[in-house]
């Protein structure tokens, strides 16, 4: 109504003018509105024991959260693709509740990222930063974050568990909150 009053001071508006103004206001609201979705969840179970057997995130700039409950001896894997000019962004988190948050760093999951040229990056556990995820109402701890300019191609991620106790693990990939495609072998 405020828009009608403001525009009404300029002169009488036709019905078509009001519809055009309403459409413009609605479009502007959609453009500036914050994203309504969190990282898209993807489960990693025992069958996804290596990158070749795990899912492929077709666009690695899109936000995905890969969940795995793992203990010593368990392995999980997945892949994601990036293009020229993209950023590679991967975070390792655990649930901020026992037993996961009680496990010492040397026993937390090891995550290794292999880029399209075969270079490996091990995610070093160098933090325990609290993070509240409002969409699911869940508390997490960031353990490690890796970000760099992308090398175009397919990245492979290996996750290996090192604790006797189950660790509720999340590997977050990407940064764009839009729907994305996941392919399974």
Backbone as CSV, one residue per row, in Angstrom:
resi,resn,N_x,N_y,N_z,CA_x,CA_y,CA_z,C_x,C_y,C_z
1,UNK,0.816,-1.192,0.000,0.000,0.000,0.000,0.859,1.256,0.000
2,UNK,2.006,1.206,0.667,2.877,2.364,0.713,3.305,2.760,-0.694
3,UNK,3.593,1.764,-1.533,3.993,2.065,-2.915,2.884,2.801,-3.642
4,UNK,1.629,2.413,-3.412,0.512,3.091,-4.086,0.421,4.538,-3.617
5,UNK,0.596,4.766,-2.310,0.507,6.129,-1.783,1.629,6.996,-2.339
6,UNK,2.833,6.440,-2.361,3.961,7.218,-2.876,3.752,7.520,-4.350
7,UNK,3.405,6.513,-5.120,3.205,6.714,-6.550,1.937,7.505,-6.827
8,UNK,0.971,7.428,-5.922,-0.281,8.155,-6.102,-0.093,9.656,-6.029
9,UNK,0.968,10.125,-5.390,1.195,11.562,-5.299,1.668,12.138,-6.624
10,UNK,2.136,11.292,-7.523,2.612,11.755,-8.823,1.439,11.999,-9.758
11,UNK,0.399,11.279,-9.616,-0.767,11.398,-10.473,-1.552,10.114,-10.438
12,UNK,-2.700,10.062,-11.068,-3.517,8.851,-11.038,-2.818,7.706,-11.768
13,UNK,-2.937,6.515,-11.201,-2.336,5.322,-11.809,-3.425,4.471,-12.432
14,UNK,-3.141,3.937,-13.592,-4.071,3.009,-14.218,-3.872,1.641,-13.594
15,UNK,-4.796,0.749,-13.833,-4.688,-0.617,-13.324,-3.424,-1.288,-13.853
16,UNK,-3.124,-1.068,-15.116,-1.925,-1.672,-15.712,-0.669,-1.149,-15.022
17,UNK,-0.609,0.142,-14.727,0.549,0.714,-14.042,0.731,0.084,-12.675
18,UNK,-0.377,-0.123,-11.964,-0.295,-0.718,-10.634,0.204,-2.159,-10.711
19,UNK,-0.251,-2.908,-11.707,0.197,-4.293,-11.877,1.697,-4.325,-12.182
20,UNK,2.155,-3.421,-13.041,3.574,-3.366,-13.389,4.410,-3.035,-12.151
21,UNK,3.959,-2.056,-11.357,4.693,-1.682,-10.147,4.705,-2.845,-9.156
22,UNK,3.575,-3.511,-8.974,3.503,-4.648,-8.046,4.443,-5.762,-8.491
23,UNK,4.483,-6.045,-9.788,5.377,-7.085,-10.308,6.841,-6.705,-10.083
24,UNK,7.173,-5.429,-10.276,8.550,-4.978,-10.070,8.951,-5.098,-8.603
25,UNK,8.042,-4.738,-7.694,8.336,-4.849,-6.260,8.523,-6.313,-5.872
26,UNK,7.652,-7.185,-6.373,7.762,-8.617,-6.063,9.074,-9.187,-6.601
27,UNK,9.441,-8.805,-7.821,10.689,-9.297,-8.406,11.891,-8.811,-7.603
28,UNK,11.870,-7.553,-7.173,12.973,-7.016,-6.374,13.081,-7.752,-5.044
29,UNK,11.954,-8.071,-4.432,11.973,-8.795,-3.153,12.589,-10.176,-3.327
30,UNK,12.301,-10.836,-4.439,12.876,-12.162,-4.685,14.382,-12.090,-4.901
31,UNK,14.837,-11.043,-5.566,16.256,-10.907,-5.867,17.068,-10.653,-4.604
32,UNK,16.549,-9.838,-3.680,17.319,-9.495,-2.489,17.031,-10.405,-1.306
33,UNK,16.082,-11.326,-1.439,15.753,-12.224,-0.328,16.902,-13.196,-0.092
34,UNK,17.215,-13.516,1.175,18.277,-14.485,1.451,17.846,-15.876,1.037
35,UNK,18.791,-16.767,0.775,18.421,-18.126,0.385,17.644,-18.815,1.492
36,UNK,16.671,-19.616,1.086,15.810,-20.284,2.061,16.242,-21.718,2.320
37,UNK,17.269,-22.169,1.644,17.663,-23.573,1.786,19.047,-23.687,2.401
38,UNK,19.243,-24.740,3.143,20.566,-25.046,3.685,21.280,-25.965,2.701
39,UNK,22.500,-26.374,3.058,23.221,-27.328,2.218,22.322,-28.541,1.957
40,UNK,22.331,-29.021,0.728,21.530,-30.194,0.387,22.162,-31.433,1.015
41,UNK,21.381,-32.206,1.765,21.947,-33.379,2.436,22.162,-34.559,1.486
42,UNK,23.285,-35.241,1.674,23.611,-36.454,0.924,24.190,-37.446,1.932
43,UNK,23.614,-38.624,2.016,24.102,-39.641,2.940,25.230,-40.455,2.334
44,UNK,26.222,-40.784,3.158,27.317,-41.671,2.754,27.271,-42.893,3.660
45,UNK,26.858,-44.010,3.104,26.772,-45.250,3.868,27.913,-46.186,3.533
46,UNK,27.890,-47.394,4.080,28.963,-48.364,3.834,29.182,-48.672,2.350
47,UNK,28.152,-48.587,1.526,28.304,-48.881,0.095,29.156,-47.826,-0.616
48,UNK,29.231,-46.614,-0.064,30.017,-45.528,-0.664,31.411,-45.504,-0.036
49,UNK,32.129,-46.610,-0.172,33.405,-46.800,0.526,34.608,-46.177,-0.175
50,UNK,34.413,-45.627,-1.358,35.502,-44.975,-2.092,34.887,-43.922,-3.010
51,UNK,35.697,-42.997,-3.534,35.136,-42.017,-4.458,34.465,-42.657,-5.675
52,UNK,35.037,-43.729,-6.199,34.450,-44.397,-7.369,33.089,-45.002,-7.061
53,UNK,32.882,-45.431,-5.812,31.611,-46.041,-5.416,30.640,-45.020,-4.831
54,UNK,31.124,-43.812,-4.587,30.297,-42.787,-3.958,29.619,-41.882,-4.965
55,UNK,28.806,-40.965,-4.464,28.073,-40.056,-5.340,28.992,-39.036,-6.013
56,UNK,28.507,-38.505,-7.125,29.162,-37.414,-7.842,28.291,-36.176,-7.691
57,UNK,28.861,-35.113,-7.127,28.188,-33.822,-7.069,28.542,-33.125,-8.376
58,UNK,27.563,-33.004,-9.256,27.819,-32.543,-10.620,28.430,-31.143,-10.639
59,UNK,27.992,-30.257,-9.759,28.530,-28.898,-9.665,29.012,-28.674,-8.237
60,UNK,30.311,-28.685,-8.039,30.894,-28.550,-6.710,30.828,-27.158,-6.118
61,UNK,30.256,-26.186,-6.845,30.049,-24.861,-6.248,28.725,-24.809,-5.502
62,UNK,27.852,-25.776,-5.759,26.548,-25.833,-5.093,26.732,-26.467,-3.719
63,UNK,26.029,-25.924,-2.735,26.172,-26.366,-1.343,25.579,-27.747,-1.113
64,UNK,26.428,-28.660,-0.673,26.008,-30.005,-0.281,26.595,-30.306,1.091
65,UNK,25.874,-31.085,1.879,26.377,-31.584,3.162,26.321,-33.099,3.105
66,UNK,27.480,-33.731,3.146,27.571,-35.190,3.075,27.730,-35.734,4.485
67,UNK,26.792,-36.585,4.895,26.720,-37.100,6.258,27.199,-38.545,6.311
68,UNK,28.029,-38.853,7.315,28.508,-40.223,7.512,28.725,-40.467,8.997
69,UNK,28.144,-41.534,9.512,28.402,-41.989,10.879,29.446,-43.087,10.763
70,UNK,30.669,-42.795,11.204,31.776,-43.720,10.946,32.593,-43.993,12.209
71,UNK,33.178,-45.203,12.240,34.104,-45.581,13.315,35.307,-46.272,12.678
72,UNK,36.342,-46.518,13.483,37.613,-47.049,12.989,37.398,-48.170,11.972
73,UNK,38.129,-48.053,10.861,38.041,-49.043,9.793,37.063,-48.665,8.693
74,UNK,36.134,-47.763,8.989,35.164,-47.336,7.973,35.809,-46.348,7.010
75,UNK,35.416,-46.475,5.751,35.867,-45.544,4.713,34.651,-45.091,3.917
76,UNK,34.690,-43.834,3.501,33.638,-43.274,2.657,34.316,-42.450,1.572
77,UNK,33.594,-42.252,0.462,34.151,-41.453,-0.618,33.077,-40.850,-1.490
78,UNK,33.454,-39.776,-2.162,32.561,-39.123,-3.116,33.405,-38.262,-4.051
79,UNK,32.750,-37.710,-5.053,33.425,-36.882,-6.052,32.625,-35.606,-6.275
80,UNK,33.313,-34.566,-6.761,32.617,-33.356,-7.195,33.391,-32.720,-8.338
81,UNK,32.668,-31.997,-9.175,33.273,-31.362,-10.350,33.304,-29.849,-10.180
82,UNK,34.369,-29.258,-10.720,34.494,-27.805,-10.759,34.957,-27.382,-12.145
83,UNK,34.623,-26.159,-12.501,34.975,-25.599,-13.807,36.020,-24.491,-13.634
84,UNK,36.594,-24.056,-14.746,37.533,-22.933,-14.754,36.856,-21.714,-14.131
85,UNK,37.553,-21.049,-13.212,37.020,-19.851,-12.557,36.237,-20.120,-11.281
86,UNK,35.948,-21.395,-10.976,35.228,-21.741,-9.738,36.178,-21.673,-8.540
87,UNK,35.593,-21.676,-7.340,36.333,-21.815,-6.093,36.066,-23.204,-5.532
88,UNK,37.106,-23.836,-5.010,36.948,-25.117,-4.324,36.809,-24.793,-2.843
89,UNK,35.680,-25.218,-2.247,35.430,-24.948,-0.826,34.907,-26.217,-0.165
90,UNK,35.669,-26.725,0.805,35.293,-27.946,1.530,35.515,-27.690,3.020
91,UNK,34.548,-28.105,3.837,34.665,-27.985,5.290,34.396,-29.342,5.927
92,UNK,35.107,-29.610,7.014,34.898,-30.822,7.805,34.274,-30.409,9.126
93,UNK,33.146,-31.030,9.465,32.452,-30.742,10.714,32.075,-32.045,11.406
94,UNK,31.813,-31.940,12.703,31.220,-33.040,13.462,30.081,-32.461,14.285
95,UNK,29.189,-33.324,14.736,28.138,-32.865,15.628,28.749,-32.452,16.955
96,UNK,28.242,-31.369,17.496,28.743,-30.862,18.775,27.948,-31.483,19.918
97,UNK,28.119,-32.804,20.055,27.505,-33.547,21.163,28.298,-34.841,21.347
98,UNK,28.232,-35.398,22.564,28.964,-36.645,22.817,28.407,-37.783,21.966
99,UNK,29.212,-38.727,21.566,30.642,-38.829,21.854,31.524,-38.058,20.874
100,UNK,30.944,-37.574,19.751,31.765,-36.947,18.706,32.635,-35.816,19.234
101,UNK,32.056,-34.903,20.018,32.817,-33.731,20.458,33.797,-34.034,21.595
102,UNK,33.819,-35.264,22.088,34.753,-35.655,23.155,36.011,-36.336,22.614
103,UNK,36.014,-36.651,21.343,37.126,-37.399,20.742,38.278,-36.445,20.436
104,UNK,39.497,-36.875,20.777,40.655,-36.013,20.521,40.939,-35.948,19.019
105,UNK,41.587,-34.876,18.607,41.822,-34.611,17.184,42.476,-35.771,16.442
106,UNK,43.435,-36.443,17.062,44.153,-37.538,16.398,43.245,-38.716,16.071
107,UNK,42.068,-38.782,16.668,41.134,-39.885,16.431,39.929,-39.466,15.585
108,UNK,39.872,-38.205,15.201,38.757,-37.752,14.361,38.993,-38.167,12.911
109,UNK,37.956,-38.169,12.080,38.100,-38.645,10.698,39.181,-37.893,9.918
110,UNK,39.845,-38.626,9.048,40.838,-38.048,8.148,40.174,-37.871,6.784
111,UNK,40.276,-36.659,6.247,39.687,-36.354,4.939,40.808,-35.924,4.002
112,UNK,40.874,-36.580,2.847,41.879,-36.268,1.833,41.172,-35.937,0.528
113,UNK,41.548,-34.792,-0.048,40.972,-34.334,-1.319,42.042,-34.493,-2.388
114,UNK,41.700,-35.180,-3.473,42.618,-35.343,-4.598,42.082,-34.526,-5.758
115,UNK,42.896,-33.570,-6.236,42.428,-32.693,-7.315,42.545,-33.394,-8.670
116,UNK,42.031,-32.785,-9.739,42.057,-33.428,-11.065,43.463,-33.729,-11.590
117,UNK,44.491,-33.067,-11.046,45.870,-33.329,-11.467,46.560,-34.369,-10.581
118,UNK,45.812,-34.927,-9.618,46.362,-35.970,-8.766,47.017,-35.480,-7.484
119,UNK,47.029,-34.162,-7.250,47.612,-33.630,-6.012,46.653,-33.837,-4.851
120,UNK,47.214,-34.274,-3.726,46.400,-34.564,-2.539,46.522,-33.438,-1.516
121,UNK,45.377,-33.124,-0.900,45.325,-32.171,0.209,44.646,-32.864,1.372
122,UNK,45.363,-32.995,2.475,44.758,-33.562,3.681,44.187,-32.406,4.494
123,UNK,42.942,-32.557,4.916,42.321,-31.530,5.746,42.889,-31.665,7.160
124,UNK,43.601,-30.646,7.600,44.229,-30.632,8.920,43.211,-30.120,9.937
125,UNK,43.017,-30.869,11.003,42.089,-30.442,12.055,42.801,-29.375,12.872
126,UNK,42.357,-28.126,12.681,43.035,-26.999,13.318,42.075,-26.038,14.019
127,UNK,40.839,-26.475,14.218,39.878,-25.630,14.921,38.766,-26.493,15.503
128,UNK,38.025,-25.907,16.389,36.784,-26.484,16.920,35.834,-25.312,17.125
129,UNK,35.432,-24.732,16.008,34.586,-23.550,16.027,33.125,-23.963,16.030
130,UNK,32.374,-23.443,16.992,30.952,-23.780,17.098,30.175,-23.175,15.935
131,UNK,29.201,-23.933,15.457,28.336,-23.481,14.364,26.941,-24.028,14.611
132,UNK,25.961,-23.139,14.683,24.565,-23.547,14.847,23.900,-23.502,13.482
133,UNK,23.361,-24.620,13.050,22.673,-24.708,11.761,21.180,-24.553,12.037
134,UNK,20.597,-23.388,11.688,19.218,-23.092,12.079,18.157,-23.923,11.369
135,UNK,18.410,-24.401,10.160,17.383,-25.141,9.420,17.065,-26.468,10.087
136,UNK,18.078,-27.134,10.609,17.863,-28.405,11.298,17.936,-28.269,12.807
137,UNK,18.284,-27.059,13.285,18.407,-26.832,14.713,19.514,-27.661,15.343
138,UNK,20.647,-27.779,14.638,21.725,-28.662,15.071,23.002,-27.873,15.338
139,UNK,23.711,-28.256,16.402,25.008,-27.659,16.725,26.124,-28.523,16.149
140,UNK,27.063,-27.870,15.464,28.217,-28.539,14.874,29.496,-27.884,15.368
141,UNK,30.611,-28.535,15.104,31.935,-27.958,15.292,32.668,-28.017,13.957
142,UNK,33.127,-26.863,13.473,34.029,-26.860,12.327,35.362,-27.399,12.810
143,UNK,35.937,-28.333,12.058,37.255,-28.879,12.379,38.321,-28.386,11.408
144,UNK,37.931,-28.199,10.146,38.891,-27.810,9.117,38.142,-27.209,7.935
145,UNK,38.810,-26.250,7.274,38.235,-25.622,6.073,39.343,-25.473,5.035
146,UNK,39.009,-25.806,3.800,39.954,-25.678,2.694,39.255,-24.907,1.585
147,UNK,39.929,-23.878,1.082,39.373,-23.106,-0.029,40.518,-22.669,-0.931
148,UNK,40.292,-22.776,-2.244,41.313,-22.366,-3.208,40.670,-22.188,-4.577
149,UNK,41.445,-21.613,-5.499,40.993,-21.555,-6.882,40.902,-22.983,-7.402
150,UNK,39.877,-23.236,-8.184,39.654,-24.598,-8.677,40.555,-24.923,-9.859
151,UNK,40.911,-26.178,-9.932,41.493,-26.760,-11.136,40.314,-27.447,-11.814
152,UNK,40.034,-27.121,-13.070,38.859,-27.722,-13.712,38.954,-29.243,-13.753
153,UNK,37.833,-29.884,-13.449,37.781,-31.339,-13.502,37.120,-31.946,-12.290
154,UNK,37.397,-33.237,-12.095,36.750,-33.997,-11.026,37.683,-34.175,-9.827
155,UNK,37.176,-33.813,-8.660,37.885,-33.985,-7.390,37.392,-35.263,-6.731
156,UNK,38.293,-35.965,-6.037,37.933,-37.177,-5.292,38.183,-36.927,-3.808
157,UNK,37.226,-37.326,-2.987,37.344,-37.125,-1.542,37.278,-38.480,-0.849
158,UNK,38.289,-38.757,-0.029,38.343,-39.979,0.782,38.202,-39.596,2.248
159,UNK,37.359,-40.334,2.952,37.145,-40.120,4.381,37.464,-41.430,5.083
160,UNK,38.374,-41.395,6.078,38.679,-42.603,6.849,38.519,-42.315,8.330
161,UNK,37.840,-43.247,8.987,37.580,-43.110,10.423,38.754,-43.651,11.220
162,UNK,38.985,-43.048,12.411,40.114,-43.464,13.246,39.720,-43.700,14.702
163,UNK,38.451,-43.551,15.025,38.007,-43.697,16.412,37.230,-44.997,16.601
164,UNK,37.374,-45.595,17.791,36.576,-46.786,18.117,35.104,-46.415,18.267
165,UNK,34.869,-45.169,18.637,33.490,-44.701,18.800,32.989,-44.090,17.494
166,UNK,31.691,-44.182,17.273,31.084,-43.602,16.073,31.193,-42.083,16.133
167,UNK,31.637,-41.494,15.023,31.727,-40.041,14.902,30.721,-39.605,13.841
168,UNK,29.809,-38.728,14.234,28.821,-38.181,13.301,29.502,-37.055,12.524
169,UNK,29.857,-37.373,11.284,30.725,-36.529,10.466,29.943,-35.871,9.338
170,UNK,30.319,-34.624,9.026,29.730,-33.901,7.900,30.865,-33.299,7.089
171,UNK,30.835,-33.527,5.781,31.752,-32.856,4.872,30.896,-31.948,4.013
172,UNK,31.173,-30.671,4.100,30.405,-29.673,3.364,31.196,-29.265,2.127
173,UNK,30.515,-29.213,0.988,31.144,-28.834,-0.273,30.331,-27.698,-0.883
174,UNK,31.014,-26.715,-1.463,30.325,-25.661,-2.197,29.890,-24.493,-1.344
175,UNK,29.287,-23.510,-2.040,28.919,-22.260,-1.384,27.671,-21.615,-1.981
176,UNK,27.160,-22.132,-3.069,25.962,-21.540,-3.685,24.726,-22.305,-3.238
177,UNK,23.767,-21.595,-2.651,22.545,-22.216,-2.122,21.470,-22.296,-3.207
178,UNK,21.681,-23.188,-4.150,20.710,-23.454,-5.218,20.586,-24.970,-5.361
179,UNK,19.499,-25.452,-5.958,19.363,-26.908,-6.133,20.496,-27.468,-6.998
180,UNK,20.948,-28.653,-6.637,22.035,-29.283,-7.370,21.743,-30.730,-7.699
181,UNK,22.561,-31.278,-8.583,22.369,-32.654,-9.057,23.409,-33.581,-8.436
182,UNK,22.935,-34.743,-7.998,23.801,-35.787,-7.452,23.603,-37.033,-8.306
183,UNK,24.709,-37.614,-8.773,24.635,-38.855,-9.564,25.314,-39.977,-8.788
184,UNK,24.711,-41.159,-8.892,25.261,-42.333,-8.212,25.766,-43.325,-9.245
185,UNK,26.875,-44.040,-8.933,27.418,-45.004,-9.907,26.458,-46.150,-10.168
